[in-house]
Amino acid sequence: MIIDSKPQRATATRIACRFLLGLFFLPAHLHAQEAVRPSLAGAQAADARRQSVDQIPYNLLAGPVRFRFSITTGIEYNDNINLAETHKQDDVIIRPQFNIDAIWPVTQLNTLRLDLGIGYAFYLNHPDDNTNDILISPGSQLAFDIFVGDVRINLHDRFSLQQDPTAELQLSNVVDYGRFENTAGISVLWDLNKAVLTFGYDHYTYISTTDTFDYLNRNAEELSFSAYFALTSTIGAGLEMAAVYNYYDQDFLNDSVSYSVGPFIEAQISNYLRVRAAIGYQFIDFDNNGGVNDMNNASDWYGNIEISHRINAAISQTLSAGHESQLGVDANYLILNYVRHTVSWAIINRVLLSTELFYEEGDDSGGILAEHIQRYGGAITAGYQITPHVTLGLRYQYVQKQSDLPDRDYQQNRVSIDGTYSF
């Protein structure tokens, strides 16, 4: 998300490592240009995966397991840690983090992977706001891939422990939005060459680490299915659908069952330009047994588009926009419209520069506040590789929220610098 709470911390080698690993987990909608192509789940794909694993940089080899360790220490100045319109609190925050990336080719076809970032946040002026336990970076996961013929089975457990309240559009006047999130499940990709079918099941758990938001504690059962069909060598289309049963520990917010279904289309317009668009219908049925003052069900369209454009060898950009309904913090649901734009500028030797802009508009379905929100901002990030082991990062981020309710607006400026050492 554009308003990520942490500075970017990747070295050039780490970026290359994640790029190679990302190739292993391509979603079903990415395909080669040939009408007849190697299977995404076949032995040839598994062999290519194993060869790529052998090329991934590492700093510790324990038998067949490759480890890469790094340490990041960041210093951030935040002029509004409590997201307040008045009585704003500023602070200097120290953020140490330890990162582990490990990959184990269990067999020639099957691979186990671990990505983990563990950190902490020290608030110098407001030590009561220090991290409750530890922070676990978004993207941390344990995953295992199994190849069987033209079927790829992915077993995964993705987890994070975060605190930053700017991740939630509806929040104001909050410092600590601590929450543990865990998604464990299985996805199955079946590659039929002209068609690719993907099935998924996940169990989602949300646990608040603060008493203020413990009414959000919940579990969810998530089912998903997509079918992709190659229309030409560069254009494909298909159908995607999902069903989610969401149930809370407490009787404040309403339990719900949601459904969504709709078509999508993808086009590789050129070697430099790719477009994906989806539209469909979304329905969320709430049981209305909770104490929140909201009896509304969601029945609306959803849509999203993403345009990826490589302008030249040094500059690439991504533009995305969408409309959707999602579960609310103090209402049944939030109707969200968004536009996001990112640019990567590799125009200076050994410097990775990126810029981000975003606009979000949200409407609560009812509930306690029934708030209309607009929020916008951006960020600029620079990373400089001093040596193969040491990288410095600098980031500035601005966020502004406008609400139709009193004392809910805020502006926030954040400046941070960090250093990463890869062993």
N, C-alpha and C positions, 0 to 999 in steps of 0.2 A: 504494500500500500504506500502511497506517496508520502503519507505523514508518519512514516516509520520513526519510532522513538530513538533508534540507535543510529550512530554514524555508520557509513559504509566502511568495512574493515578488510576488504579482500586485497591481497597482494596479486601481482601479475600471475605468479605461478598458481595461486589459489583460484584465480578466475579461470585459468586454463583447466585446472583440475575439475572445477564444478561444471565447466562446459562439457568436458568429456563425459563426466558422470551423468549430466543432463541428457546426453544422447541415448543413454541406456533406458531412460524412462519417458521417451517421446510419447505423447498422447496419441490416441487412435487416429486423430484427424491429420497427422503429418505423414505425407507420402512422397515417394520419389516421383520423378517425372515420367518414368517408363510405364507403359500400359501393362506390361508383365514385369514384375519386380520381385526381388527376394522377399520372402515372408518376414514380417516384423517379429515373428515369434519362432521362426524355424532355426535349424541348426546353423545356417550361414550367419544369421543375426547373432546367435549365441557365440559363434566363433569370433565374429568381429568385436563383440563385447569383451571377450576374454583377451584379445589382442590389445584393445584400448586400455584395459585394466593394467596390463603389463607396462604401459607407457605413462601411467599416472605417477607424478612425483610423490615421494614419501621420505620420511626421516627416521623411521624405525620399521624394521622387518622382523616379525616374530613368526617363524615358520612361513606359512603361506599368507599370513595376515599383514597387510600394509597399513601403517599408521602415519598420520600427519598431525603434528601438534603445533599449536601457536598460542601466543598470549597477546592480548590487547589491553591497553590501558588508555582510557579516555577521560578528558576533562571537559565539562559542559557548563556554560552559563545560560540559565533560563530565567527570563524576566517575569514569568507568570506561571509558576509551577501549579497553582491552584485554579487555573482557568477562570479567573474572576474578572468581572467588569470593574468593581471597586475593591479596595483592600487587597490589591495584588501582592503576592509574595514572590520575591526573586531568590535565587540560590545558585551556588556553585556545586556541581555534582561530580563525584569521582566514580568512574565506571570501569572496574577491572573485569576481564573476561578470559576464560580458558576454553580453547576450542580443540575438539578431537574429531578427526575424520578417519574412519577405518573401513577397509573393504577386504572381504575374505572370499576368494573364489573357492567355494566348498567343493565343487566339481568343475569340469570343463564347461558345463552349461548353467550351473546354479550359483548365485552370488549373494552373500550376506553383506549388508552395508549399515554403518552407523555414522550419523552426523550429530554432533552434540556441542552446544555452546553454553557454558555455565558462567554466570556473572553475578555482580552485586552492584548496588547503587548507594553511595554515601552522600548524604545531603549535609553540607558543612554548616549552613545556617539553621536548618530545621532537622536535626538528627532524628526526631520522632517519625520523619517520613522515610527513613532508610528502609531498604528492602526488608520485608518480613522474614524471608528465609533466603532463597537464592533466586536468580533469574535464569530461565532457560530460554534460549533464543528461538524465535519462530523458525521453522525449517528443521529443527532437531527431529531425528527420526531413526527408527530401526526398521530396515526393509530387507526382504528376502525374495529373490526372483527365481522362479522355476520354469524351465522350458520343457514342454512336452509336445513334440511335433509342431504344428502350427498354432499352438496355444501357449500363451505366456501367463503365468499365475504370479501375482504380486501380493505377498503378505506384508503388512506394514503396521507400524505403530508410530504415529506422529504426535509430538507433545510440545507444549510451551508453557512457561510460567512468566507472566508479564505484569507490569504495573502501570504503564503509561496510559493516562485517561484520554489522550488525544486520538487513540485508536477508535473511540466510540463517538460518533457524531452527536448523539443526544446529550452527552455529559457537559455540565458546567459546574464551577465551584467545587471541584474535586481534585485532590492530589494523588491519592492512591486508589487506582482501579485494579487491584491485584486479582488475578484469576489464573487458575490452572486449567488448561484445555488439552484433551487427549482424544485422538481419533485412531481407533484400531479397527482393522478390517482386511478385506480381500478384494482384489479386482482380477478379472479374467478377461484377457484379450484373445479373440479368435480371429486369425487372419485368413480370409478366403480369397485374397488377392484383389478381386473386384469389389469385395465388401469386407469390412472389418467390424466385428461385433464386440462390444465391451460391456461386461456386467460388473456391478460393484455392490458390496455391502460394507457399511461402517457402523460402529458403535461410538457415539460421541459423548464425552463427559465434560461438564463445566463445573468447576468448584471455585467459589470466591474465597480469597484469602483474607478478606475484610468482613466484619460483621455488617457493615453498611449495605453491602450488595449480596449477602448470602441468600436473599430471596430469588436470586438468579440461578442458584444451583440446580442443575438439571441433567438429564440424559436424553439421548435421541437415538433412534434406529433409522438408518438412512439406506435406501435402495436406489440404484441408478442403472440406467441402460442407455446405450447409444448404438446406432447402426449407421455406418458410413459407407457410401457407394461412390465409386470412381466413375464420373460421367465422361471425362476426357483425361488426358495425361496431366492436365493442370487444374482441373475443376472437379470438385466433389461436393456431394450434398448428403444429408441424412436426417435422422430423427433422434432426438434425445428426450429422455423423460426421467423423472425422479419422484420418489415418495418419501416423506419424513414424518415419523411419529415422535413428537417432542413432549416430554413430561417433566414437571418441576418437583423438587423435594417439598416445597412449601406451597400453601394454597393462597398465594397472592396473585401471580400471573397465571393465565389460563393455559392448560395443556392444549395441544393442537395436533392436527394431521394436515400436512400440506402435500399438494400434488402440482407438478408442472410438466408440460409436454409441448414440444414444438419442433419445427424444422431448423436446420442450419445449413449454411453453404460456405464453401471455402474456395478461394481462387488464388493461384500463384500467377499473378498477372505478368510478372517478369522475374528475372533473377534478383531484382532489387525490391520488388513490391509484392506484398502478400496481404490478403484481406480475408477475415472471417466474420460472418454475421449470423445472428440467431434471433428468432422471434417466436413467441408462443404464449400460452395461457398458464396462469398461476392461480391456484386456489388454496387458501388456508382456512380450515374449519376449526374454530376454537370451542372448547366445551363450556366456557362461561361459568365455571365453578369457582373461579378465583375471586379474590377480594378487590382486584383492580376495577375501576369504573370504566370498563370498555366491553361492549357486547358486539363489536363489529367483527365480521369475517372479511378476509381479503379475497377479492375476485377481480383480477386485473390482468392486463397483458404484461409480458416481460420482453425485453429486447436488449441486445448488446452488439457492438461492432468493435473490431480491433483491426487497425491498419499498421503493419510493420513495413518500414521503408528504410532501406539502406541507401542514403544519398550518395555516398562515395566510400572509398576504403577507410576513411577516418570518421565519418559522421553517420549515425543511424538514429532513427526516431521511431516512437510508437505512440499512436493516438488511439484511445479507447473511450467509449461512451456507452451509457446504458440506462435502463429503467427497470426497477424490480421492487418487490416487497420483501422485507426481512423482519424477523422477530424484534420487538421493541424492548427497551430497558424499563420503561414505566408505562407501556401501552401494549396492546396486542401485537401491533406491527407498525413498521415505519415504511412509507413509500419513498423510495430513494431514486433520484436522478443524478448522474455524475458524468463528468468529462475529465480525462486525465491525459497528460502529455509528458513524455520523457524523451530526452535526447542524450546520446552518448557522444562525447567529443574526444577522439583520440588524435588530437592535433599537435600535442607537445610530447616530445620524446620522454618516455617513462612516466607520463602523467595521465591518469584516467580522470576525465572531467565529465560530470553529468549534471543536467538541469531537469527540474521537475515542476510542473504546474498542475493544479487541480481545482475543480469547482464541484461542490456537492449541494444538493437541495433535498430536504427531507420534510415529511409531514407525518406526525403521529396520528394513528387511527382514532385516538381518544385518550382514555386513561387519566392519569393524575394531571399532566401538564397540557396535553393536546397542543404541542408546540409546532410552529412552522420555523424551519431552520435553513439558513444559507451559510455555507462555509467555503472559504477559498484560501489559496496560499501557494507556496512553492518552496523549492530548496535548490541549493547548488552545492555540489560535493566535488572535492578534488582529492585524488590519491597520488602520492609520489613515491616511487620505489627507490630508496636510497641504495640498498644492496639487495642481493638475492634473498636475504633473510629479513630485512627491515623495510617497513613501509609506513609512511606518515599519511594521515588523513585529516582533512579540514572540511567542515560542513556548516552551512547557515540555513536555517529553516524558519519560515514565517507562516503562521496560521491565524486567520481571523474568522470568528463566528458572529453571525447576526441572527437574533431571535425576535419573534413577535411578543415575547414575554419579558417582563422587567427583570433586570439583574441576571440575564442569561447570556449577554454578549461577552466576548473576550477577544483580546489580541495577544499573541504570544510570539516572542523572538527567542531563538535558540542558536547559540554558537558553540561548536565543539571542535576539539582537536584530539586526535588519538594516534597512538603508535602501536604497530603490530610486529611482533618478532616471531618468525617461523623457524622452529628448531631444525 
